[in-house]
Each structure stands twice: as structure tokens, then as C-alpha cells.
Amino acid sequence: MASAGILSTAAVGGILLAVVALIIRSMWKKKKRTGSCVGCSCGCSGCPHSSEQ
């Protein structure tokens, strides 16, 4: 009985970990594709989101 609880908890944890990994991967790919630094106000030259352009 206790092993079923541990097994189900591990399965749910694994699914959540996989979902988080997919979200991070898609964010990483989108950032690399667009080359943007969304949300920063760094003022870097060439930054598409810079307020000092």
C-alpha cells in the first residue's frame, strides 16, 4: 500500500519535471531565435528592447 503512494508521487513528480523542462526549453529556443532580452532595460547597443535607441 505504501509503495503505491510512493510510486504515484514519483510519477506525478516526473510528469511535472518533464513539463517544466519543456517550458524552459521552448523559452530558451524562442530567446535564441529572436535574440531578444525581453524585460531588460539594460540600454545595451543593439538590444531590440533598449530604451536608449
N, C-alpha and C positions, 0 to 999 in steps of 0.2 A: 504494500500500500504506500509506504513512504517513498519507494523508488519511483512509483508512478508520478508522484508530486515533483520529485527532483527532475525526472525526465521531461515533464511538461514545462517546468520552469526553464530548463535548458533549451527546449525547443523554442519557446517564446523569446527568450533572450537571443538566441541565434537568429531568429527572424528579424527582431528589432535591430540587431547589429548589421545584418545584411541591408536593411532599408536605409540605415544611417550611412553605410558605406556607399550605397548607390547615390544618395543625395549629395554626398561630398564629392563623389566622382563627377557627377553631372555639373556641379558648381565649378569644379576645377577645369573641366573641359570648356565650359562656357567662358570662364575667365581667360583661358589660353586662346580661345577662338576670337574673342572680341578684343583682348588686350586691355581691358578696362580695369580700373581700380575703383569700382563703384563705392561711393560713400566717403572717399577720402577727399580732403580739401588740402592736399599737400602743396599745391602750387608748382608742381614739377613741370618743366617744359615738356611738351609733347603729351601730357596726360589729357585725355579727352574730357575729363571731369574737373579739370583745374579751373578755379575761379579767377585765375590771373592770366587768362588768354586774351 
